[in-house]
Amino acid sequence: MSTEKITQAKAEISKTSAYKVITEFFDEGSFIEIDTYAKSGDNYAEAVAGYGSVNGLPCYAFCQNIDVANGAMSKAQAAKLKKVYDLALKNGAPVVGIYDSLGGKLKEGNELLNAYGTVLHAASTLSGVVPQISVVLSDCLGTSAITASSADFVIKAKDAKISVQTSDDEGCNCSVAIIADDKEDAISKAKDLILYMPSNNLSTAPCAEEFGPDPEGKCIVCKTLDAGSDVKLYDHIGETAKVGFARLQGEVVGVVQTKGGKIQKPDGKKITKLVSFCDAFSIPVITFLNSEGFDCLGAATSVTNAYAEATTTKITVITGKAVGPVYVAMAGSGAMTDLTFALPEAVVSPLNEMAATFLLAPEKMEVPVKDQPKVAEEFAKANLSAFKAAEDGVIENIVTEAELRTVLGQSVTMLMSKRVSTLPKKHSTIG
């Protein structure tokens, strides 16, 4: 191939939308393209792929090229994507897949099935080894949706759709971690998320300069963690819990915050997802617990198993109520937390205040119904308090809001070298 033809081919590729997207994703001047001239029939392969740095961190990425055969998956594109996954596996760096395609190259017939299978298997092999992020810029349907959803976190533009069906179905939004305003915002949020990802399961998440807590923060999480460091995940689903990443004295931590009431099924799913990811990549999990229980057995089972199975650093702070199964699942010996703290006003009980009072002190409830809540509240203060829990050894200590940031920061530092040996097994069978 002559120099003139190479220059012409390069110019043709660089004019496509995918090339512009991927070069904007990587730090300026850092992108190195691979398989630049790979052909798919009469066209170049329907994706641009390569490696470079994102915010100074090494990363592999591919972007489906909607300008070439509508970005359709083909055996040539699959080969290109698989090479990205293979390189990421060898070198231990994250993979970001940017999806912008109208489907598959159906003319390839059964070869297309093998192409999809190759990519799915490669992504599955990398799961838990290097972080994977999918960015969905347009409709992502059928098998492509399965491939995209196999990543650790999915970011999609607001107007994009991701569904295993070919109809207008938003049912798969539960697999989406972040909904961005538009395509540009989706790319920007992916770059931000990379800052919280370790390169692989043998490395640590990148540190940052320590910032103090938000001086105007109204909730305990804002008062404790580094100001402006939070990245919210799955914020569009569930109402009883918030999950995401943040920094504590510059160190990356996973954050679970329950907001009172009972944990619902969607919230159980996103808690499980975050804890499992943090465990795979040894990111400490800090849980701010205030809950009266679980709304359904499915949520209880998945959350309990996620905490019990996780060997990463786990610290729980009981900020309100920790009642019955919720304490066991997210704070007690069942959760195998390294440390459990409680605020002075916290309530720790096998039952809610009313039920516990009826069971443990039935004589006190022999009052008019209207007076029973007050009696139960007084009983809880005396018998279900954080101090009583500390006396019984079910929490390590009682801390005030003013002490919490320092206590958590020192605790995370002390637990950085935590190592736990587990029984040899392939994986848990609890779903």
N, C-alpha and C positions, 0 to 999 in steps of 0.2 A: 504493500500500500504506500503510495507516494505521500510526501509531506503535505502536498496540496490537498489530497483527499482526506488525510487525517485532520487537517485544519478545518476543512469544510464539514466533516462529520462532527467534530467537536463543537463548531459554531451552531450546527443544527440542533444538537442535544442541549446546549447551554441556553437556547432560546425558549425551551419548554418550561411550563409552570413548575413541574417537579424539581427541575434543576435550581430554579430560583428559590423554591421553598426550602430545599435541603441546604443550600448554601447560606440562607438566612438563619437556619436552625443552628448551624455550627458557627463557632467563633470565626471572625473574618480572617480569610486566608488559610484556615486550618483544614479545610475539607479535601480529602484525597479520594477520588472516585475509583471504584473497582469495576471491572468488566464493562468499561465504558462503551465498547463497540459491539457487545454481544447482540446477536440478531435473533429476532423472532419472526420467521417468515421473511417478508420483504421489509419489515420495519426493525428498528432497534428494540431490544427487550423493553417491556412496558413498565420499567422502574429505573430509578436512579439510586445507586447505593454506594456506600463507602464509609469512611471513618474520619475522625478529627477530634477536636475538643469542643466542649460545651461549658461555658463559664470556667474554662481552664481544666476541665475534667475529661479524660478520654471517653469516647463513646462511638458506637457503631450505629448506623441508621440507614433506612431505605425509605424511599417515597415513591408510591405508585404514580405513574405518569399518565394523567388523564388525557394529555395531548397526543399520546401514541396508542392507537387502537382502544381508546377510552380506558386505558390503564388495565385492560383485561388480564386476568391471571392466565399464564401460559406455562408450558414446561420450561421455556427460556427464562421467564421471570422467576419461576420457582427455583431454578438453579442459581440464579443471581442472589435471591434472598437466602437460600440455604448457605451460600458461601459467607454471607454476613454472619449468620448464626454460628457457623463453624469457626470463623475467626474470633468471634466474641467468646466462644467456649474455650478456645486455646489460650486467649490472652486475658480473659477475665475482665471484660468491660461491658457496661450496659448496652442494651439494644433498644432503639426507638424505631417503631414501625409507623409510617405515616400513610394512611389509607385514603386513596382518592381514585376510585375505580367503579365502573358500571357493571362489573361481574367477571365472568370467565370467558376464555376463548373457546367457545363451544365446538368449533370446527375441529378441535384437537381430540374430541371424543373421550375415550377412556384414558388417553394420555393426560387429559386435564385432571382426572380423578387422582392419578398418581402424583401430579404436580401439587395439588392441594395437600395430599397426604404427606409428601416430603416436607412441606413447610410446617404443617401441624406437628409432625414428629420432631422436627428440629427445635421448634418453640418449646415443646413439652420437655425435651432433653435439657434445655437451658433453665427450666423452671426451678427456682430455689438455688441456682448456681450464680446467675447474674440477674440484676433487675431488668425487667422488660416493661416498656411503656408503649401503648398504642395511641395514636392520634388520628381520630376519624374526622376527615374534612368534608366528606359528602356522604351519600348513601353507601352503607356497607351492609350487604345482604348475603343471605345464604351461607355458604362455607367460608366466605371471607369474614363474615361476622364471627364465626367460631374461631378463626385464626386470630382476629383482632382481640377478642375477648379472652384469649388464652394468656394475654399479658398480665402482669401484676396489677397494672393500673391503666384504665382506659380514659382518655380525655377526648371529648367530642365537641365540635362546634354546635351551637344551639340549634341550627337548622339542619344539621346532619341527622341521619337515621342509622341505627344499627339494630339489625334483627335477623334471626335465622329464617324468617319468612320473607317472601317477596312482596307482601302486602304492606300497607302503611301501618305498621305495628310498633308501638313504643314499649312493648313489654320487656325488652332487654335493657331498658334504662337502669335497671337495678344492678347491672354489671358495669355501669359507667361511674367512674370515681369523681370526675370533674366535668361540668358542662360549661364551656367557654362561650363568650359572647359571639365570636366569629372565628374564621380560620386563623387570622393573625393572632388572636388571643389564645387559641388552642396551642399554637406553636410556642408562644411566650410562656404559657403555663407549664408546658413540657420542659422547657429550659429551666424554669424555676424549680420544678420537682427534682430534676437531676441533682441539684445542690444538696438534697437530703438522702441521696442514694449512695451506699457503698458501691465500689466498683464490682465486687463479687462477694461471695459468702465467706471469704477468708480475710477480707479487709474491713476497715471501719469506715463509718460514714464521715464525710469531710467536716472538720471543725470550722467554726467561724468566730469572728470577734464577738466577745461577750457584750450583750446589751442588758441593761437593767430591765425590770418589769415595767409594764405600762403604768405611769404615775396616775393616770385617770381611769385605770381598769376597774370595772365594777364587779366582775366575777372573780372567783378565787383562782381560776386558771390564768386569767390575764394578769393578776397580781403576782403570780408565781413564775411564769415562764418569760423568756426574753421577749421584749416588746416587738411586735410586728413580725415575729418569726413563724407564726402559725400558717399551715397549709391545710385547709379543710378538705376532707374527702367524703364522698357520698352524702353531701349536705342536702341534696334534693330528695332523699328518701329517709323515712323514719322520723319520728318526732321525740323520742325519749332518750336519745344518745347522740353525742357528737364524737367523731373520730378524726384523726389527722396526724400530721407531724408538726413538731415545733423544736425550738432549741431551749436548753436549760444551761445557762452559763457557757453558751457556745456549742454545746454538745447536742446532737440530734437525738430526739426521743419520740417514740410513738405515744400519742395521747388518747385516752378513752375517758369521756366524761358522760356520766348518766345524769339525767335532769329531773329525777323524782318520778313517782308513779311506777308502773310496771314496764319492763323492757319488752318492746314489741318485736315481732318476727323480723321485719326489715332491719331494725337496729341490731338485733342479734347477728344477722348476716354480716353487717359492716364491721361490727366489733370483732367477729371471728376472722374476717378477712385481714384486718389490720394486725391483730395479734399474731396470726400465722405468718404474715410477711415479716414482721419485726423479728419473730423467732428464727426464720430462715436466714436472716442477715444480721443477727445478733444486735439488734437495736433495742435499747431499754424501753420498756412499756411502763408508763405512769398512768394509773387509773384513779380518777376522781369519782368516787362512788357515792351515789345518793339514789337509792331505789328501794321499792317495796316488794320487788319480786319480778317474775317473768310473766308475760302475757300468754305464752303458749309453751308447750313442751319442746317444740322444735328449737326455739330460741334458747331455752335453758340448756338443752343437750349440746348444741353447737358451741355456745360460749363456754360452758363448763369444760368441754374437751379441749378447746383452743388454749385456755389458760393452763389446764392440767398438763397438757403435752408440751407447752412451750418451756424451754430451758434458758431462754434469754433472761436478762435482769427484769424482774417484775416488782414494782412498788405500788401499793394501793393506799390511797388516802380517803378515809371515810369522811365525807364532808356533810352528810345529812343522815339518812337512814341506810342501814345495811341489814335487811330483814331476810331471815330464812335462807332459801336456796341462793339468793344473790350473794350473800356473804360467803357461803361455801364455794360458789363458783368463781368469784372474782377477788376474794380477800383472804380466805381461810387456808387451812392446810390442804383442802381439795384443790385450790388454785396453785398451790406450791409457791406462793408469793415469798420473795426474799424478806420483805419488810411490809408491815401494815401499820399505818399511823391513823389517827383519828383527831378531828377537831374537838375541842372541849364540849360542844353542844351535840355531838354525834349520838346516834342511837344504834345499838347493836343488839339484835334480838332474833330468836328463832321464829317469832311470830310478830305481826304488827301490834301496836300498843294496845288496842282494844282487846284483841284475841289473847295476847299474853297476860293482860290483867285478869280477864275472865278465867284463864287457865291457872295462873299462878297465885292469884289473890281474889278468888271469887267473892269473898265476903265484902271486899271493898266496892264491888259493883252492885251491891244491894242498895242502890240509890235510884232516884228518878232517872229515866232514860236521858233526859236533857242534861243531866249532870255527869253522865258516864264519860263523855270525852275528856272533861276536865280531870276526873279521877284517874283515867288512863294516862293522861299526860303527866300527872304528878307521880304516878307509879313508875312510868318510864324514866323520869328524871332520877328517881332513886334507885331503880333496879335494872334499867336497860341502858345505862349511861356509858359513855366512853371510859370513865373511871372504873366502873364495874368490869367492863371488858378487859381493861388493863390489869385489874386485880386477878381476873380469871385466866390471864395469859393468852387471850385470843387476839390482842393487838400488841405491838411492840412499845408504842409510846403515844402520848397525847401531845400534840403540837398546836400552837396558835397560828393564825394566818400570817402574822409578822415573822414567825420562825420558819415557816414552811419552805420558802425558797432555799434558804441556807441548808436546812436539813436534807431536802431532796437533792440538792447539788452535791453535797458531800457524800450522800448515800450512793448516788450514781457513780461517782468517782471511785469509791471503795469497791463497788461491785463490777468494775470494768473488766477485771481479770477472771470473772466467774467462769467456772468450767463444771459441767455436769455430765456424768456418764449415764447413758440410758441402756435399756435392754435392746439387744439386736432385733430389729424387725424392719419390714419394708415400710409400713406406715400404719396409722390408726385406721380402724374400720368404722369408727363412730362418725356418722354424718350429720 
